[in-house]
Amino acid sequence: MRAVLSFALLLCTASFAAPAAAQGFIAPVVIISPQQPSFVITTDGERVEGTIATYLVANGMRSLTLKTASGEKLRYKAADLKEVGNKLGGLAKFGTMSSQIDSKWDLFTADWSEMAEREWVYFRQVLMPNGKNYALLQQVNPGWDASIKVYNIDPEESEEYFVSKDGAAAMKVDKKNYKKSFAALFDGCAAVTESDAAKKPKIKEFAVATYVFNKECAAN
């Protein structure tokens, strides 16, 4: 009974709690800081440090050029990298927090204290829905991602995600297809699907459903 109630209880808590106390996705960073320290980790496990000189974005970061301390410029495609880290400057933090006022992110999904204290933004390699191409995307559910990993597509849009389950190619989840996506992602997890809140799935409750699934139903 405890597991089945957890989805509904978390939704109730989120309705009344302050943003920092609610279980929501972290806000994606809007601006990369090109002069700040950065690193890449290649698919071979090599870590290279420097600053991000240039990068190409199209539904995620598709390529970048890293300038090392010696001045060497190294060019990478998303397929070459497992992870990219970029230390946040003041402008990046301000841009991220300001975007929450004008975009569709509601108070439930925005954790203001987390944004103020965050030091780094991380982009991780994701296999795109076509199963062929890769992109580097910001994960918005770090720490509770045992099975389902959720990635932001556009920092200005709060209701579009790429979602990877158990390492499979990502699927796009948005408001239009959420009911279908809900069934595909959470099927077999009573903690999510047997809740009254699951009768009419709402994308604004996607973070809670993901949290419950990863905590209650992800394979160990």
N, C-alpha and C positions, 0 to 999 in steps of 0.2 A: 504493500500500500504506500509506503514511504516514497518509492521510486516513481510510482504513477502520479503522485501528487506534486512531485518536485517541479515540473514544468509550470503548473498552475500557480504554485506558491511563489516561484521566482518571478512570474509575471506580475503577481500582486505586489510583491516587494518592489519591483522596478517602477510600478505606477506611483508609488508614494515616496520612494527613497530619493536622496540627492544623487546627481549623476555619478559621483565617485563611488557611491555605494551600490549602484545598479550594475548587474552583469551585462555589459555591452561591449561591442567591438571598440578597439582603440581608434581614434581619429587618424586618418592617413595624413602624412606630411605633404603639403602642397608644393613646397619649393625645395629643391636640392641645393645644398650650399657648396658651390664649386671651389671655394678657397679653403674649406675646412678639411681636416684629415679624413681620409677615406681608405678603404681596403677592398680587395676582391679575393675570393677564394675560388680557385679554378676547380673544374671537375676532377682534376688529378690530385686535389688537396693542397696545392701550392697557395700560400697567402702572399699577396703583394700589396704594399702600402704606397700611398701617394695622395694626389688630389684628382677629382674628376674634372677633366678638361672639357670634354663634350659628351653628350649622350643623345640617343635617338629614342623617342617615345611614340608608340603606336599600340594602344591597348596594352600598356606595360612598357618597360624599358627593353629595347631590342638590341642595343649595342652601346658601347661607351669607350672613351679613351681615358686612360689613367696616366697621369704625369707623375713620375717617381721623383724622389728627392734629388736625383742626379740630373733631372731634366729629360730623361727618356720618356717617350710617349708610347704606351702599349695599348693596342686596340683589341677589344674583345667583342664577341657576339654573345647573346644570351645563352646560346647552346654551350659556350665555353665555361660558364661560371655557375657555381652552386649558390653563391651569396655575394652581395655587395653591401658594404656598410658605409654610411656617410654621417659624420658628426654634425649635429645640428647647430647652426649659428642662430643668433637672435632674430634675424629676418625670417628664417624658416619657421621658427617657433611662432612668431607673430602671425605669419601668413596662415599657418595651420589653425591657430585659435580664431583668427578673423574669419576664416572660411566657414566656421561653424555657425556664424550669425546669418550669413547669406545663403548657404546651401540648404539642402533638405535634411541635413543631420539634425535630429531632434535631441532634446536634453538627455534622453535615455542613452543614446549612443555616444555622447560626448563626455569624456572624463577630463575636466579642466585641469585638475591637479596632476594627472598623468602627463598631459601635454606639457605643462610647465616644467616638470621634473625630467622629462625624457632627454637623454643625451645623444642618442644615436637613432637613425632610421635604418632598417634592414630591408633589402630586396632579395627575394629568394627565387630560384629558378622554378618555373611552372611549365608543364607541358600543356600546350594549348588544346582546345577542343578537337582540332583536326588530327591530333595525335602525331603531328610532324614538327611543328614549330614550337619554339620556346620563347618565353618572355620572363623578365625579372619584375616581380610584383611585391608590393608591401602586404605582408600578412597582418590581418586585423584581429586575429584571435590567438596570439602567442600565449603559451602556458596552459591552454586548454584545447589542445589540437591532436589528441591521441589518434583520432581517425579522420575527422573532417577538418581540413585547413581552408580558411576563407581569406581571399585576397581582394584587395581593392583594385578596381579598374581605373576609375577616375576620381581623384580627391574631391572634385566638385560635385560628384553625384553619389548620394548615400544609398541608393537602392539598386545598385548593379555590382555584382561580384563574380569572380571566377572562383569556383569551389572544387577542391580535389578531395576525393574520399579514398582512403587506403592506398594512396600513391598513384591512383589512376589519372588519366588525362582530365584536365579541368572541364567542368561544365559551367555554362553561364547561368546565373540565377538573378532574376530581376522581378519587378512587381508583376509584370505580365505573365510570366511563366511560373510564379512561385508555388501555386497549388500543385502543379505537376512535379516541380523540383522537390517540394516537401515530401511527396510520396516516394520519390526515388531515393532521397537521401536518408530518410528516417524510417523507412519500412522495416518492421520487425522489432522496433524499439518501443515497447509499451510505455516507457517513461515519458515519451513524447506523443505517440500516436493515440494513446487511450485517454489523454487529457481532454477536458471539455474545450480547451483553447485550440485543440487540433481540428475541431469540427469545421472551422472557418479559418484556415491558416492565413496569417498576415505577415508580410515581409518585415514589418517593424518589430516583430517578435522572433525574427530569424536568429538573432544572437543568443537569446535564451534557449531556443530549441537546440541550437548547435552545442551550447554549453552542457545542457542536460544529456544529450546524446553522447558527447565525448566523455562525460563523467560516469554515466550509468550503463552505456551500451557498447562502447568501443571495445574491440577485442583486445585482450591483454597479451 
